[in-house]
Amino acid sequence: MMRRVFPIVALCSLLHSLTHAEDSRQPQIIRDIQYARAGEQSLELDLHLPPGKTRSPLIVWVHGGAWRSGSKSGMPLGKLVEEGYAIASVDYRLSTQAKFPAQIHDIKAAIRYLRSHGSDWRLSSKKIVVAGDSAGAHLAALVGVSNEHSVLEGSIGNDCTQSSAVQGIISFYGAANLTTILSQSTPHGLSVRVPALELLLGGQPTNVVRLASPVFHVDPRDPPLLLLHGDQDPQMPINQSIELRGAYQKAKGFVEFEVVQGAGHGGAAFYDAERMALVKRFLRHSF
């Protein structure tokens, strides 16, 4: 009996197809994509792609770390990736590297880059939601409510003709009003917040503190907002989220506020099945 022999090229092609088919059923991460440069510094993001080949809604994740630490590797929304949401986790210049508003300029540059190049990864980048935790939530909220602000847009990157507007904001226990945050803080909160704000803002005047506070930018054109905050947060006062909700309500914007009972500053309670179901409902509203 004659034995059938596959040519090497055909065999390699078959193995590639099988591997690709297998990979398409699993989330993938493409790491260290450069979206811009700031001087000599490369600004990069990690792209978390859901299973399958269909276009998916895009979430831009902004990490926390008191504006001075943390990285794109700490992205806690893996369950959403498994359920079909693409997430771009963004690194930005920390306050040890550059003062405000460099961080906002960087995140807006990432959004413009993704809007320009999203089709390379079959992303639906017409509608983008920005999300973050702690200091990252503050930056996400400020990005979301400051569309076309001349000082905050910046000119970082090669995609400045693209819009940095987002269609939704999700804030996990973030700051919103840097003019009131210290008066609302516990002694523990002050021990963290005072040096963090000094690094972020330095000795800049009061008008810059207001510029850095999302509550002073809210208007009726702003995108839908979801706030999640623990009622026992010793580090980021829950009043910060209450203030941002109030600004949205005054502007008659769409806002949802989830108080996580008994929760402190972060933790598993914010990313459990119940809260992820809330986030998905909000995303369906936004998308």
C-alpha positions as CSV (number, residue, x, y, z in Angstrom):
1,M,0.0,0.0,0.0
2,M,1.3,3.4,-1.0
3,R,1.9,5.8,1.9
4,R,0.8,9.4,1.3
5,V,3.5,12.0,2.0
6,F,2.6,15.6,2.8
7,P,5.0,18.3,1.5
8,I,6.7,20.2,4.2
9,V,5.1,23.5,3.1
10,A,1.6,22.0,3.2
11,L,2.3,20.4,6.6
12,C,3.5,23.7,8.1
13,S,0.5,25.5,6.7
14,L,-1.8,22.9,8.3
15,L,-0.1,23.2,11.6
16,H,-0.3,27.0,11.4
17,S,-4.0,26.9,10.7
18,L,-4.7,24.5,13.6
19,T,-2.7,26.6,16.0
20,H,-4.4,29.8,14.8
21,A,-7.8,28.1,15.2
22,E,-6.9,27.1,18.7
23,D,-5.5,30.6,19.6
24,S,-8.7,32.2,18.3
25,R,-10.6,30.5,21.1
26,Q,-8.4,32.0,23.7
27,P,-7.7,35.6,24.8
28,Q,-4.4,37.0,23.5
29,I,-2.1,39.7,24.8
30,I,0.0,41.8,22.4
31,R,2.5,43.6,24.7
32,D,4.5,46.8,24.5
33,I,2.9,48.5,21.5
34,Q,4.4,51.9,21.2
35,Y,1.6,54.5,20.7
36,A,3.8,57.6,21.0
37,R,7.1,59.0,22.2
38,A,7.6,61.8,24.8
39,G,11.1,63.0,24.1
40,E,13.3,59.9,24.5
41,Q,10.7,58.0,26.4
42,S,8.6,55.3,24.6
43,L,5.0,55.3,25.6
44,E,3.5,51.8,25.3
45,L,0.3,49.8,25.8
46,D,-0.7,46.2,26.1
47,L,-3.6,45.0,24.0
48,H,-5.8,42.3,25.5
49,L,-7.8,40.7,22.6
50,P,-10.9,38.5,23.2
51,P,-11.4,35.1,21.6
52,G,-12.7,35.0,18.1
53,K,-12.3,37.2,15.0
54,T,-15.2,39.6,15.3
55,R,-14.8,43.3,16.0
56,S,-15.2,44.0,19.7
57,P,-15.9,47.1,21.9
58,L,-12.7,48.7,23.2
59,I,-11.9,49.7,26.7
60,V,-8.9,51.8,27.6
61,W,-7.6,50.9,31.0
62,V,-5.6,53.4,33.1
63,H,-3.8,51.9,36.1
64,G,-3.6,53.4,39.6
65,G,-0.6,53.9,41.9
66,A,-1.0,57.4,43.4
67,W,0.1,58.8,40.0
68,R,3.7,57.9,40.8
69,S,3.8,54.1,40.4
70,G,2.0,51.1,38.8
71,S,2.1,49.8,35.3
72,K,0.0,48.5,32.4
73,S,0.6,45.0,33.6
74,G,-1.9,45.4,36.5
75,M,-5.1,45.1,34.5
76,P,-7.9,43.5,36.6
77,L,-10.6,43.1,33.9
78,G,-9.6,39.8,32.5
79,K,-13.1,38.4,32.8
80,L,-14.4,41.1,30.4
81,V,-11.8,40.1,27.8
82,E,-13.0,36.5,28.0
83,E,-16.5,37.7,27.3
84,G,-15.7,39.7,24.2
85,Y,-14.3,43.1,25.2
86,A,-10.9,44.2,24.0
87,I,-8.9,46.2,26.5
88,A,-5.9,48.4,25.9
89,S,-3.9,48.8,29.1
90,V,-1.9,52.0,28.9
91,D,1.3,53.2,30.5
92,Y,1.7,56.9,30.9
93,R,4.4,59.2,32.3
94,L,4.3,58.9,36.1
95,S,4.6,62.0,38.3
96,T,8.2,61.0,39.1
97,Q,8.9,61.6,35.4
98,A,6.7,64.5,34.4
99,K,4.2,66.8,36.2
100,F,0.5,67.2,35.3
101,P,-0.9,67.5,32.6
102,A,1.6,65.1,31.0
103,Q,-0.4,62.1,32.1
104,I,-3.6,63.3,30.4
105,H,-1.7,64.2,27.2
106,D,-0.3,60.6,27.1
107,I,-3.7,58.9,27.7
108,K,-5.4,61.0,25.0
109,A,-2.5,60.2,22.6
110,A,-3.2,56.5,23.3
111,I,-6.9,56.9,22.5
112,R,-6.0,58.8,19.2
113,Y,-3.5,56.0,18.3
114,L,-6.1,53.3,18.9
115,R,-8.7,55.2,16.9
116,S,-6.3,55.5,14.0
117,H,-4.9,51.9,14.1
118,G,-7.7,49.9,15.7
119,S,-8.6,48.2,12.4
120,D,-5.1,46.5,12.5
121,W,-6.6,44.3,15.2
122,R,-10.2,44.3,14.1
123,L,-11.2,46.7,16.9
124,S,-14.3,48.8,16.7
125,S,-12.6,52.0,17.8
126,K,-15.5,54.4,16.9
127,K,-16.8,53.9,20.4
128,I,-14.3,53.7,23.3
129,V,-14.8,53.6,27.0
130,V,-12.0,54.8,29.4
131,A,-11.7,53.1,32.8
132,G,-9.3,53.1,35.7
133,D,-8.8,52.6,39.4
134,S,-7.7,55.0,42.1
135,A,-5.4,57.6,40.6
136,G,-6.0,55.9,37.2
137,A,-9.8,56.5,37.7
138,H,-9.1,60.2,38.3
139,L,-7.1,60.4,35.1
140,A,-9.8,58.4,33.2
141,A,-12.6,60.7,34.4
142,L,-10.6,63.8,33.5
143,V,-9.8,62.4,30.0
144,G,-13.6,61.7,29.6
145,V,-14.9,65.1,30.6
146,S,-12.3,67.3,28.9
147,N,-12.8,66.6,25.2
148,E,-11.2,69.3,23.0
149,H,-9.9,71.2,26.0
150,S,-7.0,73.1,24.5
151,V,-4.6,72.7,27.5
152,L,-5.4,69.1,28.2
153,E,-5.4,67.6,24.6
154,G,-1.7,68.0,24.2
155,S,0.2,67.2,21.0
156,I,1.9,63.8,21.9
157,G,2.0,61.2,19.1
158,N,1.5,61.1,15.4
159,D,-2.3,60.8,15.3
160,C,-3.3,64.3,16.3
161,T,-6.0,64.5,13.6
162,Q,-7.9,61.8,15.4
163,S,-10.4,62.5,18.2
164,S,-9.6,61.6,21.8
165,A,-13.3,61.7,22.7
166,V,-14.6,58.7,24.6
167,Q,-18.2,57.3,24.8
168,G,-18.2,56.2,28.4
169,I,-16.2,56.5,31.7
170,I,-15.8,53.9,34.5
171,S,-14.2,55.1,37.7
172,F,-13.2,52.6,40.3
173,Y,-12.7,54.5,43.6
174,G,-11.2,57.6,41.9
175,A,-10.5,61.2,42.8
176,A,-12.6,63.9,41.3
177,N,-12.0,67.2,43.1
178,L,-8.4,67.9,44.1
179,T,-9.4,71.2,45.9
180,T,-11.4,69.2,48.5
181,I,-9.7,65.8,48.7
182,L,-7.4,66.7,51.6
183,S,-10.1,68.1,53.8
184,Q,-12.1,64.9,53.3
185,S,-9.2,62.6,54.0
186,T,-8.5,60.4,57.0
187,P,-5.0,60.7,58.6
188,H,-4.0,57.6,56.7
189,G,-5.3,59.1,53.5
190,L,-3.4,62.3,54.1
191,S,-0.2,60.4,54.6
192,V,-0.6,59.0,51.1
193,R,-2.3,61.9,49.3
194,V,-0.2,64.8,50.4
195,P,3.2,63.6,48.9
196,A,1.4,62.1,45.9
197,L,-0.2,65.4,45.0
198,E,3.0,67.3,45.6
199,L,4.7,65.1,43.0
200,L,1.8,65.4,40.6
201,L,1.2,69.1,40.8
202,G,4.3,70.5,42.5
203,G,3.8,74.1,43.6
204,Q,1.5,74.9,40.7
205,P,-1.2,77.5,41.3
206,T,-4.8,77.0,42.3
207,N,-6.1,77.2,38.7
208,V,-4.0,74.1,37.8
209,V,-5.5,72.2,40.7
210,R,-8.9,73.0,39.3
211,L,-7.7,72.1,35.8
212,A,-6.8,68.7,37.2
213,S,-10.2,68.1,38.9
214,P,-12.9,66.4,36.8
215,V,-15.8,68.1,38.7
216,F,-14.9,71.5,37.1
217,H,-15.1,70.2,33.6
218,V,-18.5,68.4,33.6
219,D,-21.1,69.6,31.1
220,P,-24.2,68.1,29.4
221,R,-22.2,66.8,26.4
222,D,-20.1,64.4,28.6
223,P,-20.3,60.7,28.1
224,P,-22.1,58.2,30.4
225,L,-20.3,57.7,33.7
226,L,-20.2,54.7,36.1
227,L,-18.8,55.2,39.6
228,L,-17.8,52.4,42.0
229,H,-16.5,53.2,45.5
230,G,-16.2,51.5,48.8
231,D,-18.0,53.0,51.8
232,Q,-15.0,52.1,54.0
233,D,-12.3,53.5,51.8
234,P,-9.6,54.9,54.1
235,Q,-7.4,56.3,51.3
236,M,-9.7,57.8,48.7
237,P,-12.7,59.5,50.3
238,I,-16.1,58.3,48.9
239,N,-17.1,62.0,48.9
240,Q,-15.0,62.3,45.8
241,S,-17.3,60.0,43.9
242,I,-20.3,61.7,45.5
243,E,-19.1,65.1,44.2
244,L,-18.6,63.8,40.6
245,R,-22.1,62.2,40.7
246,G,-23.5,65.6,41.9
247,A,-21.7,67.4,39.0
248,Y,-23.2,65.0,36.5
249,Q,-26.7,65.2,38.0
250,K,-26.5,69.0,37.9
251,A,-25.5,68.8,34.2
252,K,-28.3,66.2,33.6
253,G,-25.8,63.7,32.4
254,F,-26.2,59.9,32.6
255,V,-24.5,58.6,35.8
256,E,-24.7,55.4,37.9
257,F,-23.2,55.2,41.3
258,E,-22.5,51.8,43.0
259,V,-21.5,52.0,46.7
260,V,-19.7,48.8,47.5
261,Q,-20.7,48.1,51.1
262,G,-17.9,47.3,53.5
263,A,-15.2,47.7,50.8
264,G,-12.0,49.6,51.3
265,H,-9.6,51.0,48.7
266,G,-9.7,48.3,46.0
267,G,-9.9,44.6,46.4
268,A,-11.8,41.6,44.9
269,A,-15.2,43.0,45.8
270,F,-14.9,45.5,42.9
271,Y,-14.3,42.8,40.3
272,D,-16.6,40.0,41.4
273,A,-19.4,38.6,39.3
274,E,-22.0,41.1,40.7
275,R,-19.9,44.2,39.9
276,M,-18.8,42.8,36.5
277,A,-22.5,42.3,35.6
278,L,-23.1,46.0,36.5
279,V,-20.1,47.0,34.4
280,K,-21.4,45.0,31.4
281,R,-24.9,46.6,31.7
282,F,-23.2,50.0,31.6
283,L,-21.1,49.0,28.6
284,R,-24.2,47.9,26.8
285,H,-25.7,51.3,27.4
286,S,-22.5,53.0,26.2
287,F,-22.0,50.9,23.1
